[in-house]
Amino acid sequence: MGIRSFFTRHFVHQGCCDGWIVRRLSSKLKLDDSQKGRLRTVFEGLKQLRESTRQSWAGQRQDLFKVVGGERFDRNEALRIAHIQTALINESLPQLLDTFGDFYDHLNAEQRGRLRNVIAKRMDHGCCGR
């Protein structure tokens, strides 16, 4: 399997969050089936938020070009667009945090420690381990 078909199969068709990341975290944290289900729910929420913001940006594409299309940067229009995106995230955030909290609260102490290590590693090295 070539690299292109690998990424198409694992990240486009299955979705980045649907497969590999959930399996990887489940393995690292040694999750049981109930915990895996909660983790999938967290990533489904992230996927929905990402898709809704992506659709919103696509719908505002022409507006974005208008912001930088004139002689001067249209600060008011840029701020209006930013507020729309912020509102979209703010609407979804309470449910997403509640879902993550439910997942986290069902981890044992060892799993919470492993999760903290995974998060710290990602924060230190970036999302791609850089």
C-alpha positions as CSV (number, residue, x, y, z in Angstrom):
1,M,0.0,0.0,0.0
2,G,1.4,3.4,-1.0
3,I,1.5,6.4,1.3
4,R,-1.3,8.1,-0.6
5,S,-3.7,5.1,-0.3
6,F,-2.7,4.7,3.4
7,F,-3.7,8.3,4.2
8,T,-6.8,8.1,2.0
9,R,-8.0,5.0,3.7
10,H,-7.1,5.9,7.3
11,F,-7.7,9.7,7.4
12,V,-10.1,10.6,4.6
13,H,-12.6,7.7,4.5
14,Q,-12.4,6.8,8.2
15,G,-11.8,10.3,9.4
16,C,-8.7,11.2,11.4
17,C,-10.5,11.1,14.7
18,D,-12.7,8.1,14.0
19,G,-10.0,5.5,13.8
20,W,-6.3,5.7,14.5
21,I,-6.3,8.3,17.3
22,V,-9.0,6.6,19.3
23,R,-7.3,3.2,18.9
24,R,-3.9,4.7,19.8
25,L,-5.2,6.4,22.9
26,S,-7.3,3.4,23.9
27,S,-4.1,1.3,23.8
28,K,-1.9,3.8,25.6
29,L,-4.5,4.3,28.4
30,K,-5.5,0.6,28.5
31,L,-9.2,1.5,28.3
32,D,-12.1,-0.9,28.8
33,D,-15.0,-1.1,26.3
34,S,-17.1,1.4,28.3
35,Q,-14.2,3.9,28.4
36,K,-13.5,3.4,24.7
37,G,-17.2,4.3,24.0
38,R,-16.8,7.5,26.0
39,L,-13.6,8.4,24.2
40,R,-15.3,7.8,20.8
41,T,-18.1,10.2,21.9
42,V,-15.6,12.9,22.8
43,F,-14.0,12.6,19.3
44,E,-17.4,12.5,17.6
45,G,-18.1,15.9,19.3
46,L,-14.8,17.2,18.1
47,K,-15.5,16.0,14.6
48,Q,-18.9,17.7,14.6
49,L,-17.4,20.9,15.8
50,R,-14.7,20.8,13.2
51,E,-17.2,20.1,10.5
52,S,-19.5,22.8,11.5
53,T,-16.7,25.4,11.7
54,R,-15.4,24.2,8.3
55,Q,-18.8,24.6,6.8
56,S,-19.2,28.0,8.3
57,W,-15.9,29.2,7.0
58,A,-16.8,27.8,3.5
59,G,-20.0,29.8,3.6
60,Q,-18.2,33.0,4.5
61,R,-15.4,32.6,1.9
62,Q,-16.6,35.5,-0.2
63,D,-16.9,37.7,2.9
64,L,-13.3,36.8,3.8
65,F,-12.1,37.9,0.4
66,K,-14.0,41.1,0.7
67,V,-12.2,41.9,3.9
68,V,-8.8,41.9,2.1
69,G,-10.1,42.7,-1.4
70,G,-10.2,46.5,-1.1
71,E,-7.7,49.3,-0.5
72,R,-8.1,49.0,3.2
73,F,-8.5,46.1,5.6
74,D,-12.2,46.0,6.7
75,R,-11.7,45.5,10.4
76,N,-15.5,45.6,11.2
77,E,-16.3,42.9,8.7
78,A,-13.3,40.8,9.9
79,L,-14.5,41.2,13.5
80,R,-18.1,40.2,12.5
81,I,-16.8,37.0,10.8
82,A,-14.7,36.2,13.9
83,H,-17.7,36.7,16.2
84,I,-19.7,34.2,14.1
85,Q,-17.0,31.6,14.4
86,T,-16.5,32.3,18.1
87,A,-20.3,32.0,18.7
88,L,-20.3,28.6,16.9
89,I,-17.5,27.3,19.1
90,N,-19.1,28.7,22.3
91,E,-22.4,27.0,21.5
92,S,-20.7,23.6,21.2
93,L,-18.2,24.0,24.0
94,P,-20.3,23.2,27.1
95,Q,-21.5,19.9,25.6
96,L,-18.0,19.0,24.4
97,L,-16.5,19.7,27.9
98,D,-19.3,17.7,29.6
99,T,-18.5,14.8,27.3
100,F,-14.8,15.0,28.0
101,G,-15.5,15.4,31.7
102,D,-17.6,12.2,31.6
103,F,-14.8,10.3,29.9
104,Y,-12.2,11.7,32.3
105,D,-14.2,11.0,35.4
106,H,-14.5,7.3,34.4
107,L,-10.7,6.8,34.2
108,N,-8.8,5.3,37.1
109,A,-5.8,7.1,38.7
110,E,-3.3,5.3,36.5
111,Q,-5.2,6.1,33.3
112,R,-5.5,9.8,34.3
113,G,-1.8,9.9,34.8
114,R,-1.1,8.4,31.4
115,L,-3.5,10.8,29.8
116,R,-1.7,13.7,31.5
117,N,1.6,12.4,30.1
118,V,0.1,12.1,26.6
119,I,-1.2,15.7,26.8
120,A,2.1,17.0,28.1
121,K,4.0,15.3,25.4
122,R,1.7,16.8,22.7
123,M,2.0,20.2,24.2
124,D,5.8,20.0,24.3
125,H,6.3,18.6,20.8
126,G,3.2,19.8,18.8
127,C,0.5,17.7,17.3
128,C,2.9,15.8,15.0
129,G,5.6,15.0,17.6
130,R,7.8,17.8,16.4
